[in-house]
Amino acid sequence: MKTQKGNISPLGFSFFENLLNFSIHAPLANKVNLIIFDENGTQIDSFNLYQTKNRFHICLINPPAPLIYQYELHQGKKTVLICDPFSPFSTSSTIWGEENYNKNLVKSIAQNSPPFD
């Protein structure tokens, strides 16, 4: 998947034609990655975000839709995975009651239309 620097606003994800921009405000992070997952929750790609002051951002060119993702924030030796606080769509395990915590983390979904009619 090709990328470009993208914009610092708006926060969250935003579509523009064939581009999908991501932006997050993370004042305590020294690095942020965008982690991409397939529909089974398996990581398929990772991108380092560009930093402009306290905002981290990147733009994906011709991304698949819908796109399942999380942010990986780094602060010194500490790393944390979070869902996008600005995304209106989220998902978790496709198996009810699954005990594997790593597969049950809440992930965000970038899509261009509402999930329901």
C-alpha positions, 0 to 999 in steps of 0.5 A: 500500500502506498502512503504520503504524509497526509494532513494533521486535520481532521482528527480520526480518519477522513476520505478524499477521493482515493485517499484515506487520511489518519490523524491522532493527537498524542502529546506524550508519544514519541512515535505512533504506528498505524497497524492494519488488520485483515477481517480475521484480526491478523496484522497485515501491515504497519506504517510509521506516522509522520509527526507535526508537533503533538499530531501524528498523521499519514495518508493511504493511497487506494486503501482496501475498504473497509479498513480495520486498524489500531494505533500503536503508541510509543512512549520511551520503552512503553508501547500501547495499542489503542482504537481510534478515539475519533472513529464512529465504527469499531469491531472486536473478536468475531467469535463470541466469548473468545478467551484469547485477549490479543484477538479480542482487542477493540479495533477501529474501522475506516469506511466511507458509509454508515454500517446500517441503512 
